Amino acid sequence: MAKSQTIRTAPMDLFAIDSLLDDEERAIRDTVRRYCDEKIRPRIAGWFEEARIPARELAEELGSLGLLGMHLQGYGCAGTSATAYGLACLELEAADSGIRSLVSVQGSLAMYAIHRFGSEGQKEEWLPRMGAGHAIGCFGLTEPDFGSDPGGMRTRAVQDGDDWVLTGTKMWITNGSVSDVAIVWARTGDGMRGFVVPTDTPGFSATEIKHKMSLRASVSSELVLQDVRLPGTALLPEAKGLSAPLACLSEARFGIVFGALGAARDCLETAIAYAQTRQVFDKPLAAYQLTQAKLADMTIELGKGMLLAIHLGRIKDAGKIRNEQVSLGKLNNAREAIAIARECRTILGANGITLEYPIIRHANNLESVLTYEGTSEVHQLVIGQAVTGESAFR
Ligand SMILES: Cc1cc2nc3c(=O)[nH]c(=O)nc-3n(C[C@H](O)[C@H](O)[C@H](O)COP(=O)(O)OP(=O)(O)OC[C@H]3O[C@@H](n4cnc5c(N)ncnc54)[C@H](O)[C@@H]3O)c2cc1C
């Protein structure tokens, strides 16, 4: 009797994820996946190893695909749904978290800050160029001594006639040393305010942070502002207080809710394919119950994370999302993604630690994803506060 043959189902297909998406969302997802397959995947391990990224070239390509600030309306931006933006983030991060970071910081932090809080002049000057990828932006909130608690920042902006003079240091700023414009948050006599700082302004400098073992295909920089004199028009008029940068972070976190799952999916698909061909003790690794238990558990977490992401996407598209809900998604999906990456690494044995396979690269990248845009602990505190009514931040 012929042995029965089972047809393999991809993890996401087991959850019938496609049935939850509309035609436009599927088309955007497929376009980004094709772009990554053709342009990013063949080169990414090399960039990671050499700790470099052709940011300008990529920004132009990503801009021509309409992926920069894609969920913003007007000023040359594509104006897609938030869910479509999330799906794009997922495909970009399936290639590498560094590529998704470039897009998140450009669209959800720098462009969003200008779009939501900027003057008409600022929007017209920067958004079309940034959306096209002709100009790169960064977002300077974190300082050497203030990450989770940005309200303690020391960077100051002092008014001098019509001008503002900025002094301070920002740390860990993605895209920092390849940027044309920095959104810089500073303490003023009127609380925290945001400034649009062209990076060629005298007194502004950016130095790349070296020796990272995570997000190596991404530029992280220290920004130094030494008496940077800006005209009054550099102030983001509508950004008043800490809630303004936090609103930007919530936008970027939403992209991570989807993005982290891309890295996890790539790890899981790699591990499944590897387990099917790797022979141990005379049969494929995939045919052992222990391996199948790992793969089944990871498939479930990946699918649950995706259902959560799409659910949050729909709430966001209805204009009803709360910051605590974004925290739920960011915490769960980043945490599960790194757990999946580490488990997949075990399936590849020694091969799991080389750049021949994407898993260790994703696992290392996800260490940053777990930390930036609010650490896991910070999101636990946000959720804890939501369900208890008690703030435990201090
Ligand atoms: C690759 C990379 C890119 C980044 N890009 C940017 C960027 O573009 N722009 C930007 O502004 N920043 C950026 N960051 C900075 C990032 O947002 C911060 O690293 C993050 O907010 C954490 O701050 P910290 O590193 O200072 O850690 P800390 O705030 O010093 O935290 C250290 C530990 O203490 C925990 N902790 C903090 N507060 C509490 C508490 N109340 N209770 C219990 N535990 C607590 C944290 O969860 C963490 O485990 C980036 C970081 C990385 C790694």
The ligand as an SDF file (V2000), in Angstrom:
LIG
                    3D

 53 58  0  0  0  0  0  0  0  0999 V2000
   19.2680   49.8080   18.0560 C   0  0  0  0  0  0  0  0  0  0  0  0
   18.5470   50.8930   18.7950 C   0  0  0  0  0  0  0  0  0  0  0  0
   17.9510   51.9260   18.0940 C   0  0  0  0  0  0  0  0  0  0  0  0
   17.3120   52.9640   18.7910 C   0  0  0  0  0  0  0  0  0  0  0  0
   16.7710   54.0190   18.0790 N   0  0  0  0  0  0  0  0  0  0  0  0
   16.2940   55.1050   18.7620 C   0  0  0  0  0  0  0  0  0  0  0  0
   15.8550   56.2660   18.0450 C   0  0  0  0  0  0  0  0  0  0  0  0
   15.8310   56.3030   16.8100 O   0  0  0  0  0  0  0  0  0  0  0  0
   15.4640   57.3520   18.7710 N   0  0  0  0  0  0  0  0  0  0  0  0
   15.4490   57.3600   20.1380 C   0  0  0  0  0  0  0  0  0  0  0  0
   15.1010   58.3880   20.7320 O   0  0  0  0  0  0  0  0  0  0  0  0
   15.8560   56.2710   20.8410 N   0  0  0  0  0  0  0  0  0  0  0  0
   16.2830   55.1430   20.1710 C   0  0  0  0  0  0  0  0  0  0  0  0
   16.7080   54.0270   20.8740 N   0  0  0  0  0  0  0  0  0  0  0  0
   16.7310   54.0710   22.3290 C   0  0  0  0  0  0  0  0  0  0  0  0
   15.6930   53.2070   23.0010 C   0  0  0  0  0  0  0  0  0  0  0  0
   14.4210   53.7460   22.8430 O   0  0  0  0  0  0  0  0  0  0  0  0
   16.1060   53.0410   24.4680 C   0  0  0  0  0  0  0  0  0  0  0  0
   17.2630   52.2230   24.4830 O   0  0  0  0  0  0  0  0  0  0  0  0
   15.0190   52.4350   25.3210 C   0  0  0  0  0  0  0  0  0  0  0  0
   13.9620   53.3600   25.5230 O   0  0  0  0  0  0  0  0  0  0  0  0
   15.5430   51.9840   26.7050 C   0  0  0  0  0  0  0  0  0  0  0  0
   16.2850   52.9860   27.3000 O   0  0  0  0  0  0  0  0  0  0  0  0
   17.7300   52.6680   27.9060 P   0  0  0  0  0  0  0  0  0  0  0  0
   18.5120   51.9070   26.8880 O   0  0  0  0  0  0  0  0  0  0  0  0
   18.2870   53.9480   28.3830 O   0  0  0  0  0  0  0  0  0  0  0  0
   17.4620   51.6830   29.0830 O   0  0  0  0  0  0  0  0  0  0  0  0
   17.0050   52.0960   30.6290 P   0  0  0  0  0  0  0  0  0  0  0  0
   15.8700   53.0550   30.5420 O   0  0  0  0  0  0  0  0  0  0  0  0
   18.2490   52.4890   31.3310 O   0  0  0  0  0  0  0  0  0  0  0  0
   16.5020   50.7060   31.1160 O   0  0  0  0  0  0  0  0  0  0  0  0
   17.3670   49.6800   31.5990 C   0  0  0  0  0  0  0  0  0  0  0  0
   16.5040   48.5600   32.1510 C   0  0  0  0  0  0  0  0  0  0  0  0
   15.6870   49.0750   33.2000 O   0  0  0  0  0  0  0  0  0  0  0  0
   14.3440   48.7320   32.9580 C   0  0  0  0  0  0  0  0  0  0  0  0
   13.4750   49.7530   33.5620 N   0  0  0  0  0  0  0  0  0  0  0  0
   13.3640   51.0610   33.2220 C   0  0  0  0  0  0  0  0  0  0  0  0
   12.4410   51.6730   33.9770 N   0  0  0  0  0  0  0  0  0  0  0  0
   11.9470   50.7190   34.8020 C   0  0  0  0  0  0  0  0  0  0  0  0
   10.9550   50.7250   35.8190 C   0  0  0  0  0  0  0  0  0  0  0  0
   10.2510   51.8410   36.1220 N   0  0  0  0  0  0  0  0  0  0  0  0
   10.7130   49.5680   36.4810 N   0  0  0  0  0  0  0  0  0  0  0  0
   11.3950   48.4340   36.1850 C   0  0  0  0  0  0  0  0  0  0  0  0
   12.3320   48.3660   35.2160 N   0  0  0  0  0  0  0  0  0  0  0  0
   12.6010   49.4960   34.5300 C   0  0  0  0  0  0  0  0  0  0  0  0
   14.2330   48.6960   31.4550 C   0  0  0  0  0  0  0  0  0  0  0  0
   13.0900   47.9730   31.0410 O   0  0  0  0  0  0  0  0  0  0  0  0
   15.5350   47.9940   31.0960 C   0  0  0  0  0  0  0  0  0  0  0  0
   15.3900   46.6070   31.2880 O   0  0  0  0  0  0  0  0  0  0  0  0
   17.2650   52.9420   20.1990 C   0  0  0  0  0  0  0  0  0  0  0  0
   17.8440   51.8640   20.8940 C   0  0  0  0  0  0  0  0  0  0  0  0
   18.4630   50.8450   20.2100 C   0  0  0  0  0  0  0  0  0  0  0  0
   19.0720   49.6940   20.9620 C   0  0  0  0  0  0  0  0  0  0  0  0
  1  2  1  0
  2  3  1  0
  2 52  2  0
  3  4  2  0
  4  5  1  0
  4 50  1  0
  5  6  2  0
  6  7  1  0
  6 13  1  0
  7  8  2  0
  7  9  1  0
  9 10  1  0
 10 11  2  0
 10 12  1  0
 12 13  2  0
 13 14  1  0
 14 15  1  0
 14 50  1  0
 15 16  1  0
 16 17  1  0
 16 18  1  0
 18 19  1  0
 18 20  1  0
 20 21  1  0
 20 22  1  0
 22 23  1  0
 23 24  1  0
 24 25  2  0
 24 26  1  0
 24 27  1  0
 27 28  1  0
 28 29  2  0
 28 30  1  0
 28 31  1  0
 31 32  1  0
 32 33  1  0
 33 34  1  0
 33 48  1  0
 34 35  1  0
 35 36  1  0
 35 46  1  0
 36 37  1  0
 36 45  1  0
 37 38  2  0
 38 39  1  0
 39 40  1  0
 39 45  2  0
 40 41  1  0
 40 42  2  0
 42 43  1  0
 43 44  2  0
 44 45  1  0
 46 47  1  0
 46 48  1  0
 48 49  1  0
 50 51  2  0
 51 52  1  0
 52 53  1  0
M  END
$$$$
